[in-house]
Amino acid sequence: MFLRKDEIFLRRAAERKATRRTNMQERHYLTPLFEPKSVAIIGASESPGSIGAVLVRNMIDAGYKGKLFAVNPKHEKILGIPSYASVEDIPQRLDLAVIATRPPTVPGIMEQCGRAGVRAAIVISAGFSETGPQGAALERAVLESARRHRIRLVGPNCLGVIRPEIGLNATFANSGANPGSIGLISQSGALCAAILDWAKPNNVGFSSVVSVGGSKDVDFGELLDYLAHDPKTENIFLYVEGIKDARRFMSALRTAARVKPVLLMKVGRHPAGGKAVLSHTGSLVGSDDVFDAALRRAGVVRLYTVGQLFAAAQALFARFRPRGNRLAVITNGGGPGVMAADRCADIDIPLAQLSEGTLNKLNDLLPNTWSHGNPVDIIGDAEPPRYRETLQVVLEDDGVDGALVVLTPQAITDPAEAAKEVIEVARKSDKPVVTCWMGEEQVRTSRVLFREAGVPTFRTTDPAVELFSHISNFYRNQKLLMQTPAPLSHLNPPSVESARLVIETALLEKRYTLTEMESKALLAAFRIPISSTVVARSATEAMVLAEEIGLPVAMKIDSTHISHKSDSGGVRLSLNNLQSVRAAYQEIIDEVKRNRPDALINGVAVEPMIVKPNGRELMVGVTRDEVFGPVITFGEGGTKVEAQRDRAVALPPLNSYLVGDMIRGTRVARLLGEVRNMPPVNMDALELVLLRVSEMVCELPWLREMDINPLIVDEKGAVAVDVRIVVENVSPTADRYDHMAIHPYPAHLGRTWTMPDGVDVVIRPIRPEDAELEKEFVRNLSPETKYYRFMNTLRELTDTMTARLTQID
């Protein structure tokens, strides 16, 4: 038999592969934590009720497939497991040590683990930095020892780690975990235990469960990286109380969410909860609106309650993959259908518009008295086959992205048989099917059937609709995830250097709030339209300037100490003559001195009175979040901006798609179109301002706060009428975008090369949208090239590998 050259190469490569580890997952540096071949439980015990005894019992009951050892100098065996006086006495190298001893002993034990060659450790023990200075000193000693010996550490103060496939249950939870496809990472051991207790009877399984505790070494980003590339994990759950490194967290989230659904529940949404989180984990919480914006940008679905988390687990168990947000409701009662429709309206889930073909099929299938629309009321006499046939027809409609099936107990309808019919259709469909069998006694069997089949089921319509909302949010957020804006748009380039000079001048004078003139100079440097402003230092000068500008004018106090000028009496509008200008100058000075005697007054700003009959007053702002850095806000402007609380928040950098999504996320967006006999505003001008603000945030790391309020926009354009800017000293860094949680796309690295044959070739950094091109490129490489690049015989890139190669942040 003769073999081609490439066949010989592949055979030899396969032989080499058999003698060494080439699997990517095996080479991951956290493999000793998730796939340990040997485990020692330090602090193991036979005392009933002790954590050491529970740890040993859980490992035995889970059927751990590796070698298990105990460490306790008082015993030779514990529950049948060989026990040693010290981890150094164990006659083989260990992958994982589980430590459950008193805190003062842990630093010494970590040293012993280092000398014994332990590669990973889980510190169950509590009583470290959360208890005060003495505990913090112990914690530092533990971490220093672990880092010196290159031991990766989970904890302290954690529940532990579970890997059901290999029988690893290194926790003190009362319940183990079913094998499955969900990877769970939690900062709360108590919530982990509750989820495990719920999951067992509900047939929900896990690939991995990790309680990170204080996460002093191994953090969310590293665990996400492992699960993203773990073939056993298809979906990821996160319970987050706070994070430490926003850039690392966002990068890991974005990479994971490109290949697997990631659902996250975060607490500390309000001040009281935030204080509890700080005392619990020592992590910063940050603004909840900002955290929400970060998750959307990362392609992650956010959950708000434990009930939603359990419901989402059902959806993941059913292996739903999102398509869109158009929901069809099928019901045998009008009332429940209306309830579902109301909840859809509450949370912006559109009811699917059934096609004419679907309506015709339903007319042939259903009684004449059916609802002839969505919700699809199949009437109270619906027998089980009618449920199946209706659901099949509805799911075949291209305008339907998922279905909610509702049943109320009726004399003619057998709930269990109807459930079986729905399950049959749901198993064959790639669209989400959620059920709501209302009642209790008559539908109990049906709920068991749904749970066993992995079809999400609820007692009422509201949580069912909310679950579909979470599924569809994943679809929407994936579009946001794929956006990779550059720091600068391709528009008229800004004068970044002149803006920097303005800021540097203020900082040299130890001023952090810019004057109105300086603030508008910054906007002008970034090509944002402004109302021209001059400052008068006497009533006579104000009259002269007003005459030069042209009446009518507006006058405002110019003081870096005053943020809200109107609140201190420092604003006069629509001044039509010079006498009123002179009077207004003195009134402003007198009233501000009376209301703010501490304020340093530079003078009174005089500017044209912007009169736009069709103008809408908007607000664009920049703030610095303590976790995620600079964020951009947009919403309704004017003097009542705080009371209106209409704002959308986004993490820079932005592009046109992200700006449009931001605008649509506000109530004021409804007033930007044609309304009240006013023409629609110039959306291009509004989007341009937001893009320019994004450029400012990227290029000016000194920018701490900015309020453009009002930004007046009409059919002709946009103009910034008033602006306030606060800056701060920032130490120089090697990365010019180090202040941002999401690194901008490095467009400046792009180059055009001319080949010897005269063809111009653009060489630029890769983007997520290049994924299919990257796959095709690798697919067409020779076997030898693939082997030398990837060190194995893969034929083409997996989705996970493609995500890693095309996500460059």
C-alpha positions in Angstrom: 0.0 0.0 0.0 1.4 3.4 -0.9 0.7 6.5 1.1 0.7 10.1 -0.1 3.2 12.5 1.5 0.6 14.3 3.5 -0.9 11.0 4.8 2.5 9.9 6.0 3.0 13.2 7.8 -0.4 12.9 9.5 0.3 9.3 10.6 3.6 10.3 12.1 2.1 13.3 13.8 -0.6 11.1 15.3 2.1 8.8 16.7 3.9 11.7 18.2 0.6 12.9 19.7 0.1 9.6 21.4 3.3 10.0 23.3 2.8 13.5 24.6 0.1 15.7 25.7 -1.1 18.0 23.0 -4.7 18.7 24.0 -5.2 22.4 24.7 -7.3 21.7 27.8 -4.6 19.4 29.3 -2.0 22.1 28.9 -4.1 24.8 30.6 -2.3 26.0 33.7 -5.4 25.5 35.9 -5.6 21.8 34.9 -4.2 20.7 38.3 -7.1 22.4 39.9 -9.9 21.0 37.7 -8.4 17.7 36.6 -6.1 16.6 39.5 -4.7 13.1 39.3 -3.9 13.2 43.1 -5.5 15.1 46.0 -4.5 15.6 49.6 -7.0 16.8 52.2 -5.1 18.6 54.9 -7.0 18.8 58.1 -8.9 15.6 57.3 -10.8 14.2 60.3 -13.1 11.4 61.4 -15.0 13.7 63.9 -18.7 13.8 62.9 -19.8 17.2 61.7 -16.2 18.6 61.2 -15.3 20.2 57.9 -12.4 17.8 57.5 -14.7 14.8 57.8 -17.2 16.2 55.4 -14.5 16.9 52.8 -13.2 13.3 53.0 -16.8 11.9 52.9 -17.7 14.0 49.9 -14.7 12.9 47.9 -15.4 9.2 48.7 -19.1 9.5 47.9 -18.4 11.3 44.6 -16.2 8.4 43.5 -13.0 10.4 42.9 -11.1 8.7 40.1 -7.6 9.8 41.2 -5.5 9.0 44.2 -6.8 10.5 47.5 -4.7 11.1 50.6 -5.5 12.6 54.0 -3.1 14.6 56.2 -3.6 14.3 59.9 -0.7 13.3 62.3 -3.1 11.5 64.7 -4.3 8.9 62.2 -2.9 6.3 59.8 -6.2 6.1 58.0 -9.3 8.3 57.9 -12.5 6.7 56.6 -10.3 4.1 54.8 -8.1 6.8 53.2 -4.3 6.6 54.0 -3.3 9.5 56.3 0.1 11.1 56.7 1.5 13.4 59.3 2.6 16.0 56.7 1.9 16.6 53.1 5.7 16.2 52.6 5.4 12.6 53.8 3.0 11.5 50.9 5.1 9.3 48.6 4.2 11.0 45.3 3.8 14.5 43.9 0.4 16.0 44.3 -1.7 18.0 41.9 -4.1 19.5 44.5 -4.1 20.2 48.2 -7.4 21.0 50.0 -6.6 22.9 53.2 -9.1 23.0 56.1 -7.1 23.9 59.2 -7.0 26.9 61.6 -5.8 30.1 59.9 -2.5 30.4 61.8 -1.4 27.1 60.5 -2.0 27.8 56.8 1.2 29.8 56.0 3.3 26.9 57.3 1.2 24.3 55.5 1.6 26.3 52.2 5.4 26.1 52.6 5.2 22.4 53.1 3.0 22.1 49.9 5.6 24.1 48.0 8.4 21.8 49.1 6.2 18.8 48.2 5.6 20.0 44.7 1.9 20.7 45.0 0.6 22.6 42.0 -2.7 23.9 43.1 -4.4 24.5 46.5 -7.9 25.2 47.8 -8.0 27.1 51.1 -11.4 26.3 52.8 -10.4 28.0 56.0 -11.9 31.4 57.0 -10.5 34.0 59.3 -8.1 36.0 57.1 -8.3 39.6 55.8 -12.1 39.7 56.4 -11.3 39.6 60.2 -8.9 42.5 60.5 -5.2 43.4 60.4 -4.0 40.1 62.0 -5.9 38.0 59.5 -4.7 40.2 56.7 -1.1 39.5 57.7 -1.8 35.8 57.7 -3.3 36.1 54.2 -0.3 37.9 52.9 2.0 35.2 54.2 -0.1 32.5 52.5 -0.1 34.3 49.2 3.6 35.1 49.3 4.4 31.4 49.9 2.0 30.3 47.2 3.5 32.7 44.6 7.1 31.8 45.6 6.3 28.1 45.0 4.1 28.7 42.0 1.1 27.2 43.6 -2.2 28.5 42.2 -4.7 29.2 45.0 -8.5 29.2 45.3 -9.8 31.0 48.4 -9.4 31.5 51.2 -12.9 31.3 52.9 -14.5 29.3 50.1 -16.8 26.3 49.7 -14.4 24.5 47.3 -14.3 23.0 43.8 -16.5 20.3 42.2 -15.7 18.4 38.9 -18.4 15.7 38.7 -16.9 13.9 35.6 -13.9 12.8 37.6 -15.7 12.4 40.9 -14.0 15.5 42.4 -16.1 17.0 45.2 -13.5 19.1 47.2 -16.2 21.0 49.1 -18.0 20.8 52.4 -21.5 21.2 50.7 -24.3 18.9 51.8 -25.0 18.0 48.2 -22.8 17.0 45.3 -23.5 17.8 41.7 -24.9 15.9 38.7 -22.6 15.7 35.7 -23.7 18.2 33.1 -22.6 21.1 30.9 -23.0 24.2 33.2 -19.8 25.8 34.6 -20.6 27.7 37.9 -18.3 30.2 39.4 -19.5 32.0 42.6 -18.1 34.4 45.1 -20.7 33.0 47.6 -20.2 29.5 49.0 -23.7 29.7 50.5 -25.3 30.4 47.2 -23.3 27.6 45.6 -24.7 25.2 48.2 -28.2 26.3 47.6 -27.9 25.9 43.8 -26.5 22.4 44.2 -29.3 21.5 46.5 -31.9 22.8 44.0 -30.1 21.3 40.9 -30.1 17.6 42.0 -33.9 17.0 42.0 -34.4 19.2 38.9 -31.9 17.2 36.8 -29.6 20.1 36.2 -26.0 19.1 35.9 -22.6 20.8 36.1 -19.2 20.5 34.4 -17.6 22.4 37.2 -18.5 24.3 40.3 -16.0 26.8 41.8 -16.5 28.8 45.0 -13.8 31.4 44.8 -14.2 33.0 48.2 -11.9 35.9 48.6 -10.3 35.1 45.1 -6.9 36.4 46.3 -5.0 34.5 43.6 -7.0 32.7 40.9 -9.7 35.1 39.9 -12.8 35.3 37.7 -10.8 36.0 34.5 -8.6 32.9 34.8 -11.5 30.6 35.7 -13.5 32.0 32.8 -10.6 31.4 30.5 -10.5 27.7 31.6 -14.2 27.2 31.2 -14.3 28.9 27.9 -11.9 26.4 26.5 -13.2 23.4 28.4 -15.0 21.0 26.1 -17.2 19.7 29.0 -18.6 23.2 29.6 -21.3 24.5 27.3 -22.7 27.3 29.4 -21.3 29.5 32.2 -23.0 30.9 35.3 -21.3 33.6 37.4 -22.3 35.0 40.8 -20.4 38.2 41.3 -20.2 40.5 44.4 -17.3 42.6 43.1 -14.3 42.6 40.9 -10.7 43.8 41.1 -9.3 44.1 37.6 -11.9 45.4 35.1 -9.7 45.1 32.0 -8.9 41.4 32.7 -12.5 40.7 33.7 -13.9 42.2 30.6 -11.4 40.5 28.3 -12.2 37.1 29.8 -15.9 37.7 29.7 -15.9 38.8 26.1 -13.8 35.8 25.0 -16.0 33.3 26.9 -19.3 34.9 25.7 -18.2 34.6 22.0 -18.3 30.8 22.2 -20.7 30.0 25.1 -23.7 31.6 26.8 -22.6 33.4 29.9 -25.2 34.4 32.5 -24.2 36.5 35.5 -25.9 37.5 38.7 -24.5 40.5 40.6 -25.4 41.7 44.0 -24.5 45.0 45.8 -26.8 46.9 43.4 -27.7 49.4 46.1 -25.6 51.3 48.7 -26.4 49.0 51.6 -25.7 45.9 49.5 -22.5 47.5 48.3 -21.2 47.9 51.9 -22.0 44.3 52.7 -20.0 43.2 49.6 -17.0 45.3 50.6 -16.9 43.7 54.0 -17.5 40.3 52.5 -15.0 40.1 49.7 -13.0 43.4 49.9 -14.0 44.0 46.2 -15.2 47.2 44.7 -18.8 47.3 43.5 -19.0 50.3 41.3 -22.1 51.8 39.8 -24.8 49.2 39.0 -25.7 51.0 35.8 -22.1 50.9 34.7 -21.8 47.2 35.5 -25.0 46.6 33.5 -23.5 48.4 30.5 -20.3 46.4 30.8 -22.1 43.1 30.8 -24.1 44.1 27.7 -20.9 45.1 25.9 -19.4 41.7 26.9 -22.3 39.8 25.4 -23.4 38.5 28.8 -27.0 38.1 30.1 -27.6 39.5 33.5 -29.9 37.9 36.1 -31.4 39.7 39.1 -32.8 37.0 41.4 -32.1 33.5 42.4 -35.4 32.5 40.9 -34.3 33.8 37.5 -31.0 32.0 37.9 -32.8 28.7 38.5 -35.1 29.4 35.5 -32.1 30.1 33.3 -30.5 26.9 34.4 -33.6 25.1 33.0 -33.1 26.9 29.7 -29.4 26.0 29.5 -30.2 22.4 30.4 -32.6 22.5 27.4 -29.7 23.7 25.3 -31.6 26.7 24.0 -29.7 28.9 21.6 -31.0 32.4 21.2 -32.3 33.7 17.8 -34.2 36.9 18.5 -36.8 38.4 20.8 -40.1 37.9 19.0 -42.3 35.7 21.2 -45.5 33.8 20.3 -47.9 32.9 23.1 -50.2 29.9 22.8 -52.9 29.5 25.5 -56.2 27.8 26.1 -57.5 30.8 28.0 -57.8 34.5 27.1 -56.9 35.9 30.5 -53.4 34.2 30.8 -52.6 35.2 27.2 -53.3 38.9 28.1 -51.2 38.6 31.2 -48.3 37.3 29.2 -48.8 40.0 26.6 -48.8 42.7 29.4 -45.5 41.3 30.8 -44.0 41.3 27.3 -44.9 45.0 27.0 -43.4 45.8 30.4 -40.0 44.4 29.5 -39.9 45.3 25.8 -40.4 41.9 24.4 -42.3 42.2 21.1 -45.1 39.8 20.4 -44.3 38.0 17.1 -46.3 39.2 14.1 -47.6 35.9 12.6 -47.3 35.7 8.9 -50.3 35.4 6.6 -49.3 31.8 5.8 -49.2 30.9 9.5 -52.6 32.6 10.1 -54.1 30.6 7.2 -52.7 27.3 8.6 -54.2 28.1 12.0 -57.5 29.0 10.5 -57.6 25.5 9.0 -56.5 23.9 12.3 -58.4 25.8 15.0 -62.1 26.6 15.7 -63.5 29.7 14.1 -63.6 31.4 17.5 -59.8 31.3 18.0 -58.1 34.7 18.6 -56.8 35.1 15.0 -53.6 36.7 16.2 -50.9 36.5 18.8 -51.5 35.5 21.7 -52.9 32.4 20.0 -56.0 31.4 22.0 -56.7 27.8 21.0 -59.9 27.9 23.1 -60.7 26.1 26.4 -61.8 22.9 24.7 -58.3 22.3 23.3 -57.4 18.6 23.5 -53.6 17.6 23.6 -53.1 17.1 19.8 -54.3 20.7 19.2 -51.4 21.9 21.4 -48.9 19.9 19.4 -50.2 21.0 16.0 -50.5 24.7 16.9 -47.0 24.8 18.4 -45.6 23.1 15.2 -47.2 25.7 13.0 -46.2 28.7 15.1 -42.5 27.6 15.4 -42.3 27.1 11.6 -43.0 30.9 11.2 -39.7 32.7 10.4 -41.1 35.7 12.3 -41.2 33.7 15.6 -38.1 33.4 17.7 -39.6 31.4 20.5 -42.9 30.2 22.1 -44.6 30.3 25.5 -47.2 27.6 25.9 -49.8 28.2 28.6 -52.4 25.7 30.0 -55.1 26.3 32.5 -56.8 23.1 33.8 -60.1 22.5 31.8 -62.5 19.5 31.9 -61.7 18.5 28.4 -57.9 19.0 28.5 -55.6 16.4 30.0 -52.7 18.4 31.3 -50.2 15.5 31.3 -51.0 14.4 27.8 -50.8 18.0 26.6 -47.4 18.3 28.2 -46.2 15.2 26.4 -47.4 16.7 23.1 -45.5 19.9 23.7 -42.4 18.0 24.8 -42.4 16.1 21.5 -42.4 19.3 19.5 -39.9 21.1 21.8 -37.3 18.3 21.5 -37.3 18.7 17.7 -37.2 22.5 17.6 -34.1 24.7 17.6 -36.3 27.6 19.0 -36.9 28.1 22.7 -40.1 26.7 24.1 -41.2 27.8 27.6 -44.2 26.4 29.3 -46.6 27.6 32.0 -49.0 25.0 33.4 -51.1 27.1 35.8 -52.6 25.6 38.9 -51.2 23.0 41.3 -53.0 19.7 41.9 -54.1 18.9 38.4 -50.8 19.9 36.8 -48.3 18.4 39.2 -47.5 15.4 37.0 -47.1 17.7 34.0 -44.4 19.6 35.8 -42.5 16.4 36.5 -42.6 15.5 32.9 -41.3 18.9 31.8 -38.5 18.8 34.3 -37.4 15.3 33.2 -37.5 16.4 29.6 -35.6 19.6 30.3 -38.4 21.9 29.1 -38.6 25.0 31.3 -41.9 25.3 33.2 -43.5 27.8 35.5 -46.6 28.3 37.6 -47.3 31.8 36.2 -46.7 33.7 33.0 -44.5 36.5 34.3 -41.4 34.4 35.1 -41.9 32.5 31.9 -41.8 35.7 29.9 -38.8 36.9 31.9 -36.9 33.8 31.0 -37.5 34.3 27.3 -36.3 37.9 27.8 -33.0 36.6 29.2 -32.6 34.3 26.3 -33.3 37.0 23.8 -31.0 39.5 25.6 -28.2 37.1 24.9 -28.9 37.4 21.2 -29.0 41.3 21.4 -25.8 41.5 23.5 -23.9 39.3 21.1 -24.3 42.1 18.6 -22.8 44.5 21.0 -20.0 42.1 21.8 -18.9 42.0 18.2 -18.3 45.7 18.0 -14.6 46.7 18.0 -14.4 50.5 17.8 -11.2 52.4 17.2 -10.3 55.3 19.5 -10.7 57.8 16.7 -13.4 57.9 14.1 -12.6 58.4 10.4 -14.0 61.9 10.5 -12.2 65.2 10.6 -9.4 64.4 13.1 -9.5 66.3 16.4 -6.7 68.6 17.7 -5.7 66.3 20.5 -2.6 68.3 21.3 -4.4 71.6 21.8 -6.8 69.9 24.1 -3.9 68.5 26.1 -2.3 71.9 26.4 -5.6 73.3 27.9 -5.7 70.5 30.5 -1.9 70.8 31.3 -2.2 74.5 31.9 -5.0 74.0 34.4 -3.2 71.2 36.2 0.0 73.3 36.5 -2.1 76.0 38.2 -3.5 73.2 40.5 -7.0 73.8 39.0 -9.1 70.7 38.4 -12.4 72.3 37.3 -12.0 74.0 34.0 -13.5 77.4 33.3 -16.3 77.7 30.8 -13.9 79.0 28.2 -11.5 76.2 28.7 -14.2 73.6 28.7 -15.6 74.8 25.4 -12.1 75.0 24.0 -11.8 71.2 24.7 -15.1 70.6 22.9 -14.0 72.7 19.9 -10.7 70.8 19.7 -12.7 67.6 19.2 -15.0 69.3 16.6 -18.1 69.4 18.8 -20.2 72.5 17.9 -20.4 75.0 20.7 -22.0 78.3 21.4 -19.4 81.1 21.3 -18.7 82.5 24.8 -16.8 85.5 26.1 -16.3 86.5 29.8 -17.1 90.0 31.1 -15.6 91.4 34.3 -17.8 94.5 34.6 -21.3 95.5 33.6 -19.9 97.9 31.0 -17.8 95.2 29.4 -20.9 92.9 29.4 -22.8 95.5 27.4 -20.0 95.9 24.9 -19.6 92.2 24.4 -23.4 91.7 24.1 -23.6 94.3 21.4 -20.7 92.6 19.5 -22.3 89.2 19.8 -25.7 90.4 18.9 -28.9 90.5 21.0 -30.6 88.5 22.5 -27.9 87.0 24.8 -27.7 84.6 27.8 -25.5 85.4 30.8 -24.0 82.9 33.3 -21.7 83.1 36.2 -18.1 82.0 35.4 -16.8 80.1 38.5 -14.9 76.9 38.8 -16.5 76.4 42.2 -20.0 76.4 40.9 -21.3 73.3 39.1 -25.0 74.1 38.9 -25.2 77.8 37.9 -29.0 78.2 38.0 -29.2 76.8 41.5 -27.0 79.6 42.8 -28.9 82.3 40.9 -26.1 82.6 38.3 -28.1 82.4 35.0 -30.1 85.0 33.1 -31.7 84.2 29.7 -33.2 86.0 26.7 -31.7 89.5 27.4 -33.0 91.6 24.6 -31.5 95.1 25.3 -28.3 96.5 26.8 -30.1 97.9 29.9 -31.2 94.4 30.8 -27.6 93.1 30.2 -26.2 95.7 32.6 -28.8 94.9 35.2 -28.3 91.2 34.8 -24.6 91.4 35.3 -25.0 93.0 38.7 -27.9 90.8 39.7 -25.8 87.6 38.9 -22.8 88.9 40.9 -24.9 89.9 43.9 -27.0 86.8 44.0 -24.1 84.4 43.6 -22.2 86.1 46.4 -25.2 85.8 48.6 -25.8 82.1 47.9 -22.2 81.0 47.5 -20.0 83.3 49.4 -17.2 80.7 49.2 -17.1 80.7 45.4 -14.3 82.4 43.5 -15.9 84.4 40.7 -14.0 84.9 37.4 -16.7 87.1 35.8 -19.9 86.6 33.9 -20.0 84.6 30.6 -21.9 86.2 27.8 -23.1 84.1 24.8 -25.7 84.2 22.1 -29.2 83.1 23.2 -29.7 79.9 21.4 -33.2 79.9 20.1 -34.3 76.7 18.4 -38.1 76.3 18.2 -37.8 72.6 17.3 -34.8 72.0 19.6 -34.7 69.1 22.1 -32.6 69.6 25.2 -30.3 66.6 25.8 -27.4 65.7 28.1 -24.1 64.0 27.3 -21.8 63.2 30.2 -18.6 61.5 31.2 -18.0 60.0 34.7 -15.2 57.9 36.1 -16.4 54.6 37.6 -14.2 53.3 40.4 -14.1 49.8 38.8 -14.6 50.2 35.0 -13.0 53.7 34.5 -14.6 56.2 32.2 -18.2 55.8 31.0 -20.4 57.9 28.8 -23.9 58.8 29.7 -26.7 60.2 27.5 -30.3 61.2 28.2 -32.8 64.1 28.6 -31.2 67.4 29.5 -32.2 70.7 31.0 -32.6 71.8 34.6 -34.5 68.8 35.7 -32.0 66.2 34.6 -31.5 64.7 38.1 -35.3 64.4 38.6 -35.9 62.9 35.1 -33.3 60.1 35.7 -33.5 59.3 32.0 -30.1 58.1 30.9 -28.3 55.4 29.1 -24.7 54.3 30.1 -22.1 52.9 27.8 -18.4 52.0 28.1 -16.1 53.6 25.5 -15.0 53.3 22.8 -18.1 53.7 20.8 -18.9 53.4 17.1 -22.1 54.2 15.2 -23.8 50.9 16.1 -23.1 51.4 19.8 -24.2 55.0 19.8 -27.5 54.1 18.2 -28.1 51.4 20.8 -27.3 53.9 23.5 -29.8 56.5 22.2 -32.5 53.8 21.8 -32.0 52.9 25.5 -33.5 56.2 26.7 -37.1 57.5 27.0 -36.2 60.8 25.3 -35.4 58.8 22.1 -39.1 58.7 21.4 -39.1 62.5 21.2 -36.3 62.7 18.7 -38.5 61.7 15.8 -41.4 63.7 14.4 -43.5 64.7 17.3 -45.9 67.6 18.2 -45.6 69.1 14.8 -41.8 69.3 15.1 -39.6 67.7 12.5 -37.2 64.9 13.5 -33.9 65.9 14.8 -30.7 65.5 12.8 -29.7 62.1 14.1 -26.4 62.2 12.3 -25.4 65.4 14.2 -26.4 63.8 17.5 -24.5 60.6 16.8 -21.4 62.6 15.7 -21.4 64.4 19.1 -21.5 61.1 21.0 -18.7 59.7 18.8 -16.6 62.8 19.4 -17.2 62.5 23.2 -15.9 58.9 22.9 -12.8 60.2 21.2 -12.3 62.6 24.1 -12.5 59.8 26.6 -10.0 57.7 24.7 -7.4 60.4 24.1 -7.7 62.4 27.3 -7.0 60.1 30.3 -7.1 63.3 32.6 -10.8 63.7 32.0 -12.7 62.8 35.2 -16.1 64.4 34.7 -17.9 66.2 31.9 -21.5 67.4 31.6 -22.7 68.9 28.3 -26.1 70.2 29.4 -28.0 71.3 27.5 -26.9 69.9 24.2 -29.6 71.3 21.9 -30.4 69.3 18.8 -32.9 70.1 16.1 -33.4 69.3 12.4 -30.4 71.4 11.5 -27.8 70.1 13.9 -26.5 70.1 17.4 -24.8 72.7 19.6 -23.3 72.4 23.1 -24.7 75.3 25.1 -23.2 74.7 28.5 -20.4 72.4 29.6 -18.6 71.6 32.8 -15.3 69.6 32.9 -13.3 68.2 35.8 -9.8 66.9 35.2 -7.2 65.1 37.4 -3.5 64.3 37.4 -2.8 60.9 35.8 0.6 59.2 35.9 1.9 58.3 32.4 1.7 54.6 31.4 3.1 52.6 28.5 -0.4 51.9 27.3 -2.1 55.1 26.2 -5.5 53.5 26.9 -4.7 52.0 30.2 -7.5 54.0 31.8 -10.2 52.1 29.9 -11.8 48.8 30.7 -12.2 47.9 27.0 -9.1 48.5 24.9 -9.9 50.3 21.6 -9.2 48.6 18.4 -5.6 49.5 17.5 -6.4 51.0 14.1 -3.2 53.0 14.1 -1.2 49.8 13.6 -2.7 49.2 10.2 -0.4 49.6 7.2 -0.7 49.4 3.4 2.1 47.4 1.7 2.8 47.3 -1.9 3.7 43.8 -3.2 6.4 43.2 -5.8 3.7 42.8 -8.4 2.3 46.3 -7.6 -0.7 45.0 -5.6 -1.5 47.0 -2.5 -2.2 44.9 0.6 -3.7 46.2 3.8 -2.1 44.6 7.0 -4.1 45.3 10.1 -4.8 43.8 13.6 -7.5 41.1 13.5 -11.1 41.7 14.5 -13.9 39.4 15.7 -15.7 39.7 12.5 -12.7 38.1 10.8 -13.5 34.8 12.4 -14.8 33.0 9.3 -11.9 34.3 7.2 -9.5 33.0 9.9 -11.2 29.6 9.8 -11.0 29.5 6.0 -7.3 30.5 6.1 -6.4 27.7 8.5 -8.5 25.2 6.6 -6.5 25.8 3.5 -3.1 25.4 5.2 -1.0 22.3 4.5 -0.9 19.6 7.2 2.7 20.4 7.9 2.0 24.1 8.4 -0.9 23.3 10.7 1.2 21.0 12.8 4.1 23.4 13.2 1.7 26.2 14.1 -0.6 24.3 16.5 1.5 21.3 17.5 -1.2 18.9 16.7 -3.1 17.5 13.7 -6.2 19.6 13.8 -8.0 20.0 10.5 -9.7 23.3 11.2 -10.1 25.8 14.1 -12.9 25.2 16.6 -15.1 28.1 17.6 -13.3 28.4 20.9 -9.9 28.6 19.2 -11.1 31.1 16.7 -12.5 33.3 19.5 -9.1 33.2 21.2 -7.2 34.1 18.0 -9.6 37.0 17.0 -10.2 38.6 20.3 -7.2 40.8 20.8 -8.2 42.8 23.9 
